[in-house]
């Protein structure tokens, strides 16, 4: 197999330019290498129990940061069948009504138990000097498959979920399986092989119509396969959802919050954590670096790994894989304080990212 790198496309500066240059893609010896892969990703509605817990955790965080930008917050929520438990650690001069925030999402009938303590002084002594609040490996990713720099299957699953949710704001999930064609590593097109929709309080025939309408507006390089099929409410139409049917937990949809199953997950969950926690802040920075490098090097795909040790200011390691080639990251301040300042992480509204994914094209 010829494994030389593509040459002609290197002058392309945008996703659209690459699409326009597909017919010119060739290896240095003039050969073409085509690869077809099948990928699947899912997305969940903001009314899914896990996502409600994520939003409550981040709404609590936002409330603290609004009054105390240096608040240290790590709040998790678990709820099921009439009872919610809110626990974690908060060190802040601000006083907020945690229960009132939670009730904006679950109403008055839910029993709410709150158990929040201060951050451990043994952890705080490392954070006080600007060190990382935990160890871990944070992953960033970007690809040139679309203008959002996200995996195709992930974007399609999310967009279908948003399309349905805009009309029916209930608990639900979507899932898309695609067959993607790459030529010399460059995305060419994708065909949708199978779609899955499970949605509360919406009949199968109505979801079929919504899926049909959504599919009529796919991008030019996305189409339905000749053997396309779908599964809609495969266990039957359903009306018992949310916390009446299932438990919810902050951080349980970590793959949905990241990039889908194509990309490995390194650190912990995001929601409920202030930006001194590198689980969140360094993951956001890793995404920015991935996007920056994708543009700078006109790459097809960039994967970034940044690793930290508890209490250390600088990362243990920071490396980017640009179309598979490793590069040490040196031109960014990757200390927790440096990341917070560069990305303005004490000013954003985290609850918005808890709904539809944490990695927009611009960070």
Secondary structure, DSSP 8 states (H G I E B T S, - for coil): -------GGGG--SHHHHHHTGGG---TTS---EEEEEEEEEEE-TTSHHHHHHHHHHHHHHHHHHH-TT-EEEEEEEEETTEEEEEEEEE-S----HHHHHHHHH-SSSEEEEEEE---HHHHHHHTTT--SS-EEEEEEEETTSTT-S-HHHHHHHHHHHHHHTT--SSEEEEEEEEEEEETTEEEEEEEEEEEEEETT--HHHHHHHHHHHHTT--TTEEEEEEEEEEESTT------GGGTS-EETTTTHHHHTT-TTS---S---TTB-TTSHHHHHHHHHHHHHHHHHHHTT-SEEEEEEEE-TT-SS-SEEEEEETTEEEE--SS--SHHHHHHHHTTTTS-HHHHHHH-S--S--
